[in-house]
Amino acid sequence: MSNPLVPNWLTQLSEFDDNAWPASAKRNEFGELEIGEISSTELVRKYGSPLYVVDQHEFENRLQRVKKAFEASAASVGTTVKLYYASKALLTADIARWAAAEGYAIDVSTGGELAVVLAAGIPGQQIGLHGNNKSLVEIGRAVSNDVSAIVIDSEIEIERIASAAGAQDKVQPVRLRVNTGVHAHTHEYLATAREDQKFGIAIADVPALVEKIRSHSHLHFLGLHCHIGSQIFSVDGFVESAERMLNLHHTLLAGGPIPELNLGGGFGIAYVQSDQPMEIEDMVEKIINAVASKCNQLGIEIPKLAFEPGRVIAGPAGITLYTVGTTKEVVVSDEGPGAIRRYVSVDGGMSDNARPALYEAEYSAALASRPVSAPAVLSRVVGKHCESGDIVVKNTLLPLDVEVNDLLAVAATGAYCYSLSSNYNYLPRPAMVSVKAGRANVLVRAETEADLLSKDMGLGGQG
Ligand SMILES: Cc1ncc(COP(=O)(O)O)c(C=O)c1O
């Protein structure tokens, strides 16, 4: 009997050659998932479960591939491009260093991210600062470290940055974030350029603010910035917003030179087998060609371009390993005959991956610790938190015999999982390891219960 709960797009077990998994993921001779030439069983034995695993080779390949795509397209229309790795996607000191080593600048959006990147030895000139509510301390620190750009998100920041730069007798390069009003086709909370949200300046207000920026001798106006959202598959929104930005850029040229245009990040990736994102090369070529033809139409020089990719680099490079604790079958009688969902509970959940709860994000899961032999059944992988929305993988097919102590792997958890993690229900955060050519390296150690208790002053924590 067929199961009416199975979504149409879910037609087969996720296997490691699906596009959501890193290229190195495969089953080894024992039928275990191997990644970066190390078996998942060995990784969990050594570093615990749950475990974030980052395939370093995949991450570096993606840095290179994305950069090559942007540089080739920019060169073909006679301009250059500066790439900022959007560190909010996934940040540790080593990850910042991998990005910097491939020639990326690093985009940070808080003092905390700035602190990690500076501590990793990345010079300010290779850092850009974002944020819709930067504190005076964050601004002062960015200015004193000579960051290559601060992106202004509201009018009050013009004075704040000018005064920090003035106090340090510096000229701070700045961009102005524009809300282009383009509706990117993504989850509402991932769309950052609709009119009714917190980021950026409305197009109509931009000329007055740019004039204000230009009036400050301690600010250098680099150009406009926009970011229309994240996990976007269609090129149309990027093209539409680039065209709107160039109309504005054109108008503002009357008041002085504008060397750059930053069009943000947002490029989508595959999470499940039915996701078919455009190849990054095609996406980038279409965006940059649209920029070139719009500049041509307006009769202006193509500015130097900047982009801020995050997810497209980090997302597919990471997986999470979990251990199964309990399983149960739930008959969903409202949905008709045959409506059965298998719940597989694992040892993590919304504290290590908040995206399903936050955005109803879908993921793919696969049995990692042994070969698949049993038939596939509709399964929902859930966490151990006290929330019914604590879902790790909403819809997936798993072998019927998945049982206690099996390892499951979830694909494409490299971006916005560790970054969004929490200690909800006092769960310590898992470790994150990188793997490459048979070697594993701890990027971030696992938190311990003692770490969590040490902050509680009622338990004698250090104040
Ligand atoms: C300003 C800005 N730039 C870049 C990014 C990176 O986006 P993505 O990871 O989708 O490429 C974000 C993320 O939302 C952002 O807010």
Ligand as a Chemical Component Dictionary entry (heavy atoms), coordinates in Angstrom:
data_LIG
# 
_chem_comp.id                   LIG 
_chem_comp.type                 NON-POLYMER 
_chem_comp.pdbx_formal_charge   0 
_chem_comp.three_letter_code    LIG 
# 
loop_
_chem_comp_atom.comp_id 
_chem_comp_atom.atom_id 
_chem_comp_atom.alt_atom_id 
_chem_comp_atom.type_symbol 
_chem_comp_atom.charge 
_chem_comp_atom.model_Cartn_x 
_chem_comp_atom.model_Cartn_y 
_chem_comp_atom.model_Cartn_z 
_chem_comp_atom.pdbx_ordinal 
LIG C1 C1 C 0 24.637 40.933 3.828 1  
LIG C2 C2 C 0 24.804 39.502 3.552 2  
LIG N1 N1 N 0 25.730 39.117 2.668 3  
LIG C3 C3 C 0 25.924 37.807 2.383 4  
LIG C4 C4 C 0 25.167 36.838 2.987 5  
LIG C5 C5 C 0 25.435 35.407 2.631 6  
LIG O1 O1 O 0 24.358 34.812 2.028 7  
LIG P1 P1 P 0 24.503 33.319 1.464 8  
LIG O2 O2 O 0 25.095 32.513 2.539 9  
LIG O3 O3 O 0 23.120 32.936 1.125 10 
LIG O4 O4 O 0 25.395 33.398 0.264 11 
LIG C6 C6 C 0 24.175 37.192 3.901 12 
LIG C7 C7 C 0 23.337 36.159 4.528 13 
LIG O5 O5 O 0 22.187 36.261 4.744 14 
LIG C8 C8 C 0 23.986 38.570 4.200 15 
LIG O6 O6 O 0 23.069 38.958 5.087 16 
# 
loop_
_chem_comp_bond.comp_id 
_chem_comp_bond.atom_id_1 
_chem_comp_bond.atom_id_2 
_chem_comp_bond.value_order 
_chem_comp_bond.pdbx_ordinal 
LIG C1 C2 SING 1  
LIG C2 N1 SING 2  
LIG C2 C8 DOUB 3  
LIG N1 C3 DOUB 4  
LIG C3 C4 SING 5  
LIG C4 C5 SING 6  
LIG C4 C6 DOUB 7  
LIG C5 O1 SING 8  
LIG O1 P1 SING 9  
LIG P1 O2 DOUB 10 
LIG P1 O3 SING 11 
LIG P1 O4 SING 12 
LIG C6 C7 SING 13 
LIG C6 C8 SING 14 
LIG C7 O5 DOUB 15 
LIG C8 O6 SING 16 
# 
